[in-house]
Every structure is written in structure tokens, then in C-alpha cells.
């Protein structure tokens, strides 16, 4: 493997300081985005988020039936999504329904929109 090094003559110290400060100022936003995107890396959680976004809200039994998985398995995924504030829950009688939080809905819409548009074009 070829050894590559930086060959700049002089560092732009103002630029470096400015970039470091910007990253420091945006640390919470990076954490927020990273937490949400990290969970999208799991195919089951991505499917759950897709279904909830498409249907507005679903319960664990609905997701279990749709995905062909056990209720405990779905519940574990829902817990992770809820703990990271991607989902909120609402109880009606004995049933708990899950929906996207407004906080992450805006973040997830473009990502989930890629699934919608790709399926229409049969690209996936």
C-alpha cells in the first residue's frame, strides 16, 4: 500500500480552529443523528420504521403478524427504537400503539422515502 502524506505548505490555522469549534458546537446534533442512523442499520428495525411510517401507527401484535416474528423479538426492537426516541407509544385499553416521534420523523422521511421511490421503480 502506498504511503501518502499531506504535502501542504502551511496549515490554515483559522480554518482548522473554525472547523473544530463548529464540530464542538454541533456535538449534540451529531449524537442525535448518529443514534437514529445507527438503528437504521438493522434490517428488522428498518422494516418496523418503514411500516410504522407508512401506517402511522401499529401495535406489537400487528408487527409480529406482518414480519412473522415473535412478539418478544419485536418488543426488543421496539424498546431500542423507543429508548432512542425514534418511536413514541400510546396506550388504548390493553393495546400499545407505536408511532414515529416528530423529532425523528423529519429525519427518517427522506430515508424511508428512498424505499418508497425505489420500490416504484423496482430498483432495489
C-alpha positions as a Markdown table, in Angstrom:
| # | Residue | x | y | z |
|---|---|---|---|---|
| 1 | Unk | 0.0 | 0.0 | 0.0 |
| 2 | Unk | 1.3 | 3.4 | -1.0 |
| 3 | Unk | 2.3 | 5.8 | 1.8 |
| 4 | Unk | 0.5 | 9.1 | 1.3 |
| 5 | Unk | 1.2 | 12.2 | 3.3 |
| 6 | Unk | -0.1 | 15.7 | 3.4 |
| 7 | Unk | 2.1 | 18.0 | 1.3 |
| 8 | Unk | 0.5 | 21.4 | 2.2 |
| 9 | Unk | 3.0 | 24.1 | 2.7 |
| 10 | Unk | 1.2 | 25.8 | 5.6 |
| 11 | Unk | -1.9 | 25.0 | 7.7 |
| 12 | Unk | -4.8 | 27.4 | 7.7 |
| 13 | Unk | -5.0 | 27.6 | 11.5 |
| 14 | Unk | -8.1 | 29.8 | 11.3 |
| 15 | Unk | -9.9 | 27.2 | 9.2 |
| 16 | Unk | -8.8 | 24.4 | 11.5 |
| 17 | Unk | -9.9 | 26.2 | 14.6 |
| 18 | Unk | -13.2 | 27.2 | 12.9 |
| 19 | Unk | -13.9 | 23.6 | 11.9 |
| 20 | Unk | -13.1 | 22.2 | 15.4 |
| 21 | Unk | -15.3 | 24.8 | 17.0 |
| 22 | Unk | -18.2 | 24.0 | 14.6 |
| 23 | Unk | -17.9 | 20.3 | 15.3 |
| 24 | Unk | -17.8 | 21.0 | 19.1 |
| 25 | Unk | -20.9 | 23.3 | 18.8 |
| 26 | Unk | -22.8 | 20.7 | 16.8 |
| 27 | Unk | -21.9 | 17.7 | 19.0 |
| 28 | Unk | -25.5 | 17.1 | 20.3 |
| 29 | Unk | -26.8 | 17.2 | 16.7 |
| 30 | Unk | -24.2 | 14.7 | 15.6 |
| 31 | Unk | -25.2 | 12.4 | 18.5 |
| 32 | Unk | -28.9 | 12.8 | 17.7 |
| 33 | Unk | -28.3 | 11.9 | 14.0 |
| 34 | Unk | -25.9 | 9.1 | 14.7 |
| 35 | Unk | -28.2 | 7.5 | 17.2 |
| 36 | Unk | -31.1 | 7.5 | 14.7 |
| 37 | Unk | -29.0 | 6.3 | 11.8 |
| 38 | Unk | -27.3 | 3.6 | 13.8 |
| 39 | Unk | -30.6 | 1.9 | 14.4 |
| 40 | Unk | -31.4 | 2.0 | 10.7 |
| 41 | Unk | -28.5 | -0.4 | 10.0 |
| 42 | Unk | -30.6 | -3.3 | 11.3 |
| 43 | Unk | -33.0 | -4.7 | 8.6 |
| 44 | Unk | -35.8 | -5.6 | 11.0 |
| 45 | Unk | -35.8 | -2.2 | 12.7 |
| 46 | Unk | -35.7 | -0.5 | 9.3 |
| 47 | Unk | -38.8 | -2.6 | 8.3 |
| 48 | Unk | -40.5 | -1.7 | 11.5 |
| 49 | Unk | -39.9 | 2.0 | 11.0 |
| 50 | Unk | -41.0 | 1.8 | 7.4 |
| 51 | Unk | -44.2 | 0.0 | 8.3 |
| 52 | Unk | -45.0 | 2.5 | 11.2 |
| 53 | Unk | -44.3 | 5.5 | 8.9 |
| 54 | Unk | -46.5 | 4.0 | 6.2 |
| 55 | Unk | -49.4 | 3.0 | 8.5 |
| 56 | Unk | -49.0 | 5.9 | 11.0 |
| 57 | Unk | -49.2 | 3.5 | 14.0 |
| 58 | Unk | -49.0 | -0.2 | 14.7 |
| 59 | Unk | -49.0 | -2.4 | 17.8 |
| 60 | Unk | -46.5 | -5.1 | 18.6 |
| 61 | Unk | -49.0 | -7.9 | 17.5 |
| 62 | Unk | -49.5 | -6.2 | 14.1 |
| 63 | Unk | -45.8 | -6.1 | 13.6 |
| 64 | Unk | -45.4 | -9.7 | 14.8 |
| 65 | Unk | -48.0 | -10.9 | 12.3 |
| 66 | Unk | -46.6 | -8.8 | 9.4 |
| 67 | Unk | -43.0 | -9.7 | 9.9 |
| 68 | Unk | -43.6 | -13.3 | 11.0 |
| 69 | Unk | -41.6 | -12.8 | 14.2 |
| 70 | Unk | -42.4 | -13.5 | 17.8 |
| 71 | Unk | -43.9 | -10.8 | 20.0 |
| 72 | Unk | -40.8 | -10.8 | 22.3 |
| 73 | Unk | -38.4 | -10.3 | 19.4 |
| 74 | Unk | -40.5 | -7.4 | 18.0 |
| 75 | Unk | -40.7 | -5.9 | 21.5 |
| 76 | Unk | -36.9 | -5.9 | 21.9 |
| 77 | Unk | -36.6 | -3.9 | 18.6 |
| 78 | Unk | -39.4 | -1.5 | 19.6 |
| 79 | Unk | -37.7 | -1.0 | 23.0 |
| 80 | Unk | -34.5 | 0.0 | 21.3 |
| 81 | Unk | -36.3 | 2.4 | 19.0 |
| 82 | Unk | -38.3 | 3.9 | 21.8 |
| 83 | Unk | -35.3 | 4.3 | 24.1 |
| 84 | Unk | -33.5 | 6.3 | 21.4 |
| 85 | Unk | -36.7 | 8.4 | 20.9 |
| 86 | Unk | -37.4 | 7.3 | 17.4 |
| 87 | Unk | -40.8 | 5.9 | 18.5 |
| 88 | Unk | -43.4 | 7.0 | 20.9 |
| 89 | Unk | -46.2 | 4.8 | 22.4 |
| 90 | Unk | -49.8 | 5.4 | 23.1 |
| 91 | Unk | -51.9 | 3.0 | 25.1 |
| 92 | Unk | -55.6 | 2.3 | 24.2 |
| 93 | Unk | -57.3 | -0.1 | 26.6 |
| 94 | Unk | -54.8 | -3.0 | 26.7 |
| 95 | Unk | -53.1 | -2.3 | 23.4 |
| 96 | Unk | -50.0 | -0.1 | 23.0 |
| 97 | Unk | -49.6 | 1.6 | 19.6 |
| 98 | Unk | -46.2 | 2.8 | 18.3 |
| 99 | Unk | -45.7 | 5.8 | 16.0 |
| 100 | Unk | -42.7 | 7.9 | 14.9 |
| 101 | Unk | -41.7 | 10.8 | 17.1 |
| 102 | Unk | -41.9 | 14.2 | 15.5 |
| 103 | Unk | -38.2 | 14.5 | 16.4 |
| 104 | Unk | -37.2 | 11.7 | 14.1 |
| 105 | Unk | -40.0 | 11.8 | 11.6 |
| 106 | Unk | -38.3 | 14.6 | 9.7 |
| 107 | Unk | -35.0 | 12.8 | 9.7 |
| 108 | Unk | -36.5 | 9.4 | 8.6 |
| 109 | Unk | -38.9 | 10.7 | 5.9 |
| 110 | Unk | -36.1 | 11.1 | 3.3 |
| 111 | Unk | -34.5 | 7.8 | 4.1 |
| 112 | Unk | -37.8 | 5.9 | 4.1 |
| 113 | Unk | -38.8 | 7.9 | 1.0 |
| 114 | Unk | -35.9 | 6.2 | -0.8 |
| 115 | Unk | -37.6 | 2.9 | -0.1 |
| 116 | Unk | -40.9 | 4.1 | -1.5 |
| 117 | Unk | -39.4 | 5.6 | -4.6 |
| 118 | Unk | -37.1 | 2.6 | -5.2 |
| 119 | Unk | -40.0 | 0.2 | -5.0 |
| 120 | Unk | -42.0 | 2.2 | -7.5 |
| 121 | Unk | -39.0 | 2.0 | -9.9 |
| 122 | Unk | -38.2 | -1.7 | -8.9 |
| 123 | Unk | -34.6 | -0.6 | -8.4 |
| 124 | Unk | -34.0 | -2.3 | -5.0 |
